[in-house]
Amino acid sequence: MVKFGGVLVCLLVVAIDVVAGVLAIQAEISQNKVKHLRLWIFECREPSEDAFKLGLAAAALLGVAHVLASLLGGCMCICSQQELQTASPNKQLSVACFFFSWVILAVGLSMLVIGTLSNNKSRASCGFTHHHFLSIGGILCFVHALFCVAYYVSATAATSEESKYGGA
């Protein structure tokens, strides 16, 4: 039953991240459909309401996937260099995946927010281009899914290993 629950959690996180990535790419497509005039790094265009809504939904889903994976994966805490060196490979892998999932979340969410805010109705229509921010954020959603699944699997294995062998 535990293995089935783990597979279900992994599939749920991957599904949420994939939907977030697809929504972000759709937002980029909607953004590119509006009328715009581009001059080097400056761009004048009308904001796209569809791109704003899709980008906002993608950012929210990315956050939900991260919270879900982090909460269900548990906390693999390593506080010192010595503890890192003596930790099991599963625990080391889970800490590395957890760190990279946070980095990918920060970069991907930033990209999605910048791309989404560029389509806000109250924003002035001319400024620096935010070209491809939504699609890059969408691609990072897919990468985030990989690291979250790797984190969940390695954290679950490390927890099982510690309970089985008495923890180190």
N, C-alpha and C positions, 0 to 999 in steps of 0.2 A: 504493500500500500504506500509506503514511503517513496519508493521509486516512481510509482505512478503520480504521486503528488509533486515530486520534483520535476518530472517531465511536463506536467501540467503548468507548473510555475514557469518553466523555461519557455514553453510554447506561448504562454500568455505575455511574457515580457517581449519575446520576439515579435509577436503579432502587434502589440501596441507600438513598438519601435518601427516596424515596417509600415503600419498605417500612418505614423507621424512622418516618416520619410516620404511616402507617396503624397501625403497632403502638402508637404513642403515643396515638392517638385511640381505639383499641380498649381500651387500658389505662384511659383516662378513662371509657369506658363501663362497664368492669368495676368500677371504683372507685365509680361512681354506683349500682351495683346492691346494694352492701352496706348494711346497716341503719345509719342515723346520725340523730343529733339535733343540730340546728344552732341556735345562739343568737347572733345578730349575727355577730361575727368568731370566735367559739369554736365548736368542733365536737367532738362525741363520736361516734366510730364505730369499727367493727371494721375492721382492715386487710384488704385484699383481696390474696390470694396471687397471683391471676391478674394483677391490675394491677401488682403488684411485678415479676413475671417479664416482662411485656410492656414495662413502662417500662425495665427494665434492658436488655432486648434492643434497644429503640429507642435508648437512650443509647449502647450499644456500636456499633450500626450507624452512628449519626451520626458517631462518632469515626472509624470505619473509612472512611467516605466522605470525610471531611476529609483524613485521612492520604493516602488514595489520590490525591485530586485535587492535594494539595500536592506529593507526591513525583513524580507523573507530569507535572505542569505545570512543574516546574523552579523555579528561584529567580530571580525578577525583583527584583534588589536595587537600590535607589536610596538613596544615603547622604547626599545634600545637596539643598538647595533648588535650587541651580544645576543639578545633574544632573537633577532632576525637570523643570525648565523646558526643558532641551535634549533630553530624551528624546522618543522617537517617541510618537505617540498610542497605539499598541498597547501600548507599555511602560507608559505612564501608566495606561491602562485596566486592565492586568493588576495593577499595584500597588494600584490602588483596589479592584478586585474581591477581591484577596488580603486586603487589610485588612478589608473588609466581611465576607468569609467567616469570618475569625477572630472578629470581633465577634458575628456570628450564631451561630457555634459556641459561644462563651462564654455567651451569653444562653440559647440553646436547650438546651445541655447542663445549665446550671444549673437551668432550669425542669424538665427531665426528671428530674434527680437529686433535686430537692426533692419533686416529685410521687411519685417512686418510693420515696423514703425515708419518706414519709408512710404508705406501705402496708407497711412493714417489720413483721414479726410482733413484734419485740422493742420496738417503739415503744409508748409509752403511748397509750391510746385517746382521750384528750382533749387539745385544744390549739388553736392557731390553724388556721384553715382553709387548705388548700392547694388551693382550688377552681380548677379549670381549668388548673392548671400543666401537666399532661400534654398536654392538647389544644393549649395555646399552644406548648409545646415541639414538638409534632407539626407544627403549622403552620410553625414556624421551620425544621423539617427540609426542607419543600418550598422555602422561600425560600433555604435553604443550597444546595440543588441548583442553583438558578438562578445564584447567584453563583459556585459552583464551576465550572460549565460555562463561564460568561463568563470566569472566570480562566483556565481551561485553554485555551480558544480564543485569547484575547488573548495569553497567554504563549507559546503555540506560534507565533502569528503574529509576535510580537516577536522570538523566537529565530530564526525563518526569515528575517525582515527583516534582522537583524543579520548573519547568516551570508552573506546575499546581497549586502549593501551594505558589508560590512566593519566593521560595528558602530560605534556612536557613543557 
